[in-house]
């Protein structure tokens, strides 16, 4: 089967889009998170365990944390793009400002 350049480009674009979407989603998002994550020391990988937090948002959380020298209140997460009151309410049971990260999926 001989396909043209336009179709090859479209197929490649779809593959890239699927990869980007897959990487931006939390791993095992359908499994409930047990435990807590200390957002003042958590890695990007650890933060992606939080409901609704993919790699991009996790990197934004880490960047904000580094800019501020740490979080003093959970509510500061609302300064991250895409985290509003509803999402903050979903995250609150799983996040801490100190102590060990104990989250397990």
Secondary structure, 3 states (H helix, E strand, C coil): CCCCHHHHHHHHHHHHHHHHHHHCCCCCCCCCCECCEECCCCCHHHHCCCCCCCHHHHHHHHHHHHHHCCCCCHHHHHHCCCCCHHHHHHHHCCEECCCCCCCEC
